[in-house]
C-alpha cells in the first residue's frame, strides 16, 4: 500500500491521509473535515463497492493495517467495518479477515438510491426554507435535467 501524508508549511498539521486499498481504490481522510473519520472510511468503501471498484470477495486490509496506514485509531476502523457489515456491504470471518459482499447488486442499488433521495430531500428543504414554491423547484430540476 502506498500512503501519502500531506502537510502544510512547516507546521506539521496533517490535512489529508491517502491510502491505497485493494487493487483499484484509495481512501482519503480529510483530517480537517467536520465529517467523522469513520464515516469518511465507510462512505468511501461503500462507494467503491457500489461502483464496482471493489469486487465481490475481495479482501479488505486488516483493522490494524488500515489504521496504521491511515494513521488513525484501530477502534475507528473497527467501527467503520462494523457499520459496513451491519449494512451488508462486507462480511467478517474471524481469523480470516473482512471481505466485500457485493453479490447482492439490489442492495447496492438501494443504497445508491437512498443516498440520492437524502441529498435531494435536503436540497428541497433548503429551497422551501428560502421561500421557493414547488413549481419553482420543479423548473430548476427540469432545467438541470435538460443539460
ChimeraX attribute file (.defattr): number of C-alpha atoms within 10 A of each C-alpha:
attribute: neighborCount
match mode: 1-to-1
recipient: residues
	/A:1	13
	/A:2	9
	/A:3	16
	/A:4	13
	/A:5	16
	/A:6	12
	/A:7	13
	/A:8	9
	/A:9	6
	/A:10	6
	/A:11	7
	/A:12	9
	/A:13	13
	/A:14	15
	/A:15	14
	/A:16	17
	/A:17	19
	/A:18	19
	/A:19	21
	/A:20	18
	/A:21	19
	/A:22	15
	/A:23	11
	/A:24	11
	/A:25	15
	/A:26	18
	/A:27	20
	/A:28	19
	/A:29	25
	/A:30	16
	/A:31	15
	/A:32	12
	/A:33	11
	/A:34	7
	/A:35	11
	/A:36	13
	/A:37	19
	/A:38	19
	/A:39	16
	/A:40	18
	/A:41	21
	/A:42	20
	/A:43	14
	/A:44	16
	/A:45	25
	/A:46	23
	/A:47	16
	/A:48	18
	/A:49	23
	/A:50	21
	/A:51	13
	/A:52	14
	/A:53	16
	/A:54	24
	/A:55	19
	/A:56	16
	/A:57	14
	/A:58	16
	/A:59	19
	/A:60	20
	/A:61	17
	/A:62	16
	/A:63	19
	/A:64	15
	/A:65	14
	/A:66	21
	/A:67	17
	/A:68	14
	/A:69	19
	/A:70	23
	/A:71	16
	/A:72	16
	/A:73	15
	/A:74	17
	/A:75	13
	/A:76	17
	/A:77	24
	/A:78	17
	/A:79	16
	/A:80	21
	/A:81	24
	/A:82	17
	/A:83	16
	/A:84	21
	/A:85	17
	/A:86	11
	/A:87	14
	/A:88	15
	/A:89	25
	/A:90	25
	/A:91	21
	/A:92	17
	/A:93	9
	/A:94	7
	/A:95	6
	/A:96	9
	/A:97	13
	/A:98	20
	/A:99	20
	/A:100	23
	/A:101	22
	/A:102	22
	/A:103	13
	/A:104	11
	/A:105	13
	/A:106	11
	/A:107	15
	/A:108	22
	/A:109	13
	/A:110	12
	/A:111	17
	/A:112	15
	/A:113	11
	/A:114	12
	/A:115	12
	/A:116	12
	/A:117	12
	/A:118	11
	/A:119	11
	/A:120	12
	/A:121	12
	/A:122	12
	/A:123	13
	/A:124	17
	/A:125	13
	/A:126	12
	/A:127	15
	/A:128	14
	/A:129	10
	/A:130	9
	/A:131	10
	/A:132	13
	/A:133	13
	/A:134	12
	/A:135	9
	/A:136	13
	/A:137	15
	/A:138	12
	/A:139	12
	/A:140	12
	/A:141	11
	/A:142	11
	/A:143	10
	/A:144	9
	/A:145	8
	/A:146	7
	/A:147	5
